């Protein structure tokens, strides 16, 4: 994920879609709709767009949050919380960045060995 753009195969959930349930995929995932459930894409990137909303757990390689999320993030790599984001919950990752202006209320566990898990 470079500059927030995923250039490989991906699945996109539009802002007119709501899902109640868990998602497990083997490709990058972009959410602009609403998810109430968990997302597991362990070796792929997760992107929550500005209109996206998720309540649940996300497990991914790298995670970028621009919308609303309440829950838990477990990333092998980096978590990015942008200035548009509203995040509350917990994060476990190798690294994290939080833009000025983001709403951020979280516990953070930086695990330098998370890439090897």
C-alpha positions as CSV (number, residue, x, y, z in Angstrom):
1,X,0.0,0.0,0.0
2,X,1.8,3.1,-1.2
3,X,0.2,6.5,-0.6
4,X,-3.0,4.8,0.4
5,X,-3.4,3.2,-3.0
6,X,-3.7,-0.6,-3.4
7,X,-2.3,-1.6,-6.8
8,X,-2.9,-5.4,-6.7
9,X,-6.1,-7.5,-6.7
10,X,-8.6,-6.2,-4.2
11,X,-12.2,-6.4,-3.1
12,X,-14.1,-3.2,-2.5
13,X,-17.3,-2.8,-0.4
14,X,-19.2,0.3,-1.6
15,X,-20.8,3.0,0.6
16,X,-24.3,1.6,-0.2
17,X,-23.4,-1.8,1.2
18,X,-23.9,-3.0,4.8
19,X,-22.6,-6.4,6.1
20,X,-23.4,-8.0,9.4
21,X,-21.0,-11.0,9.8
22,X,-17.4,-11.9,9.4
23,X,-15.2,-11.5,6.3
24,X,-12.3,-13.7,5.4
25,X,-10.4,-13.0,2.2
26,X,-7.2,-13.7,0.4
27,X,-6.7,-10.3,-1.2
28,X,-6.6,-6.6,-0.3
29,X,-9.9,-5.1,1.0
30,X,-11.3,-1.6,0.7
31,X,-14.4,-0.7,2.8
32,X,-16.5,2.3,2.1
33,X,-19.7,0.8,3.5
34,X,-20.6,-0.6,6.9
35,X,-19.3,-3.8,8.5
36,X,-20.4,-5.2,11.9
37,X,-18.2,-8.2,12.3
38,X,-14.6,-9.2,12.0
39,X,-12.2,-9.0,9.0
40,X,-9.4,-11.5,8.5
41,X,-7.0,-10.9,5.6
42,X,-3.8,-11.7,7.5
43,X,-1.3,-11.4,4.6
44,X,-3.1,-8.5,2.8
45,X,-3.8,-4.8,3.3
46,X,-7.0,-3.3,4.8
47,X,-8.2,0.2,3.9
48,X,-11.2,1.9,5.5
49,X,-12.3,4.8,3.3
50,X,-13.7,8.1,4.7
51,X,-17.3,6.9,4.4
52,X,-16.5,3.5,5.8
53,X,-17.7,2.2,9.2
54,X,-16.6,-0.9,11.0
55,X,-17.3,-2.4,14.4
56,X,-15.2,-5.5,15.0
57,X,-11.7,-6.9,14.8
58,X,-9.4,-6.4,11.8
59,X,-6.4,-8.8,11.2
60,X,-4.3,-7.7,8.2
61,X,-0.8,-7.1,7.0
62,X,-1.1,-3.3,7.0
63,X,-4.1,-1.2,8.0
64,X,-5.1,2.4,7.0
65,X,-8.2,4.0,8.7
66,X,-9.8,7.1,7.2
67,X,-13.4,6.4,8.4
68,X,-15.0,5.3,11.7
69,X,-13.8,2.2,13.5
70,X,-14.6,0.8,16.9
71,X,-12.7,-2.4,17.8
72,X,-9.4,-4.1,17.6
73,X,-6.6,-4.0,14.9
74,X,-4.0,-6.7,14.7
75,X,-1.5,-5.8,12.0
76,X,1.7,-7.6,11.0
77,X,3.1,-4.3,9.7
78,X,1.9,-0.7,9.9
79,X,-1.3,0.9,11.1
80,X,-2.1,4.4,9.8
81,X,-4.8,6.5,11.4
82,X,-5.5,9.5,9.1
83,X,-6.8,13.0,10.0
84,X,-10.3,12.0,8.8
85,X,-10.4,8.9,11.1
86,X,-12.5,8.3,14.2
87,X,-10.9,5.3,16.0
88,X,-11.5,3.8,19.4
89,X,-10.3,0.4,20.5
90,X,-6.9,-1.3,20.6
91,X,-4.1,-1.8,18.2
92,X,-1.3,-4.4,18.0
93,X,1.2,-3.8,15.2
94,X,4.8,-3.3,14.3
95,X,4.4,0.5,13.8
96,X,1.7,3.1,13.9
97,X,1.2,6.6,12.7
98,X,-1.6,9.0,13.8
99,X,-2.3,12.2,11.8
100,X,-3.0,15.4,13.7
101,X,-6.7,16.0,13.7
102,X,-7.7,12.3,14.0
103,X,-10.0,11.2,16.8
104,X,-7.9,8.5,18.5
105,X,-8.8,6.7,21.8
106,X,-6.9,3.5,21.9
107,X,-4.5,1.2,23.7
108,X,-1.4,0.4,21.6
109,X,1.0,-2.5,21.7
110,X,3.9,-2.1,19.4
111,X,5.5,-5.5,18.8
112,X,8.7,-5.4,16.8
113,X,8.5,-9.1,16.2
114,X,4.9,-9.0,14.8
115,X,6.1,-9.4,11.2
116,X,7.4,-12.9,12.1
117,X,4.1,-14.1,13.5
